[in-house]
Amino acid sequence: MPQRTSLKGMIAQTVNSALKVGDLALVRASTLDRSFRLPDDAAEPVALPPGAEQELAAGNPRLRDLQRIYRAMNDHPTRRSSLWTEAFVGEIALHQFRAHNAYLWQEAVTPSQKLHWLLVGYYTAAIDRLGLLDRMSEDGAFGAYRFRFMNRYFGSKDLLDSIGEINFLERTIGISNRLPLRVLDIGAGYGRLMHRLVEAWPDGVSGYCVDAIPESTFLCEYYTRFRGLADKVEVVSLDRIDAAFADQRVDLVTNVHSFSECRLEAIRWWLDLAVRVRARHLFIVPNAYHNGGTQLLSREADGTFLDFRPEIEQRGFRLVQADQKYRDDSFTPFGINTYQYLFERADAG
């Protein structure tokens, strides 16, 4: 009769497989049990900051103003959305914008879902050559699912995705050696990646957040203020982009999961902006969709997908690196893998 493996044993085997990517030591099931309990041992939900629930409300005058401005621009290429419609965005609770929703799918209700995040935590520790887990924090604010692992860290999808992306940029272009760095985050959502880049290098990173969704611009304005980034990060509303970038230059343009939820015409417009600001590097993380992120696909209004990589290359960007987000097959059964892409434009000027 084949020997049965305990749940803790199976978890330990999977964690060890993930750790091999970073050439880290193996984990015994007993050690894992002390490091993480299923269900998780995360802290209680974090209370909202004073006044946040009142400010992060559908009737906020600033949000209403942005909605009016953006609706007046509905003929703009970036506003003809295939996914982020008003009804779609309306399902997001603004005061819980870092919870499980369209900004960060991070459900953690079942044991298998919690195991998923445990594995991501161990994997991130394995590849974190910059030591960001020791320099960054996760407070669980605004509904973020937070869990404890390795008896040391509190993790979240916000934090772990950001650390993985920043370490990819370190592997590909040596981002820590390119400071000071000016970044343009396209489709910035509530400002997750920009916040983490500045948290990693408070005196070395600055830049801009842009988005075609008024709720995203509103949340990003709030969140960058809340995180104390007002002197480092400018949130540029859609109506001000042409004027704001008339004579600006950035070093790096980032787009995480946003282009995959845009029509091709919108992607073209954003790529033209990347050329206009003379960006040397372009970082893209696509949705996995049906191809595991091996292609860069738009999402059209009729449900079809179009390859937008030729649009990138036509604008002078060449592929430097394309790596799986999780470089270990153990993550495949969880359906969470995609690719990360880094392009370079030699004649950025």
Secondary structure, DSSP 8 states (H G I E B T S, - for coil): ------HHHHHHHHHHHHHGGGT-----HHHHHHH--SS----------TTHHHHSSTT-HHHHHHHHHHHTTTTSGGGS-SS--HHHHTTS-GGGTTSSBTTB-----SHHHHHHHHHHHHHHHHH-TT-GGGT-----GGG---EEETTTEEE-HHHHHHHHHHHHHHHHH-GGGS-SEEEEEET-TTTHHHHHHHHH-TTTEEEEEE-S-HHHHHHHHHHHHHTT-TTTEEEE-GGGHHHHTTT---SEEEEESSGGGS-HHHHHHHHHHHHHTT-SEEEEE---TTTTTSS-B---TTS---B-HHHHHHTTEEEEEEEESS-SGGGGGGT---EEEEEEETT--
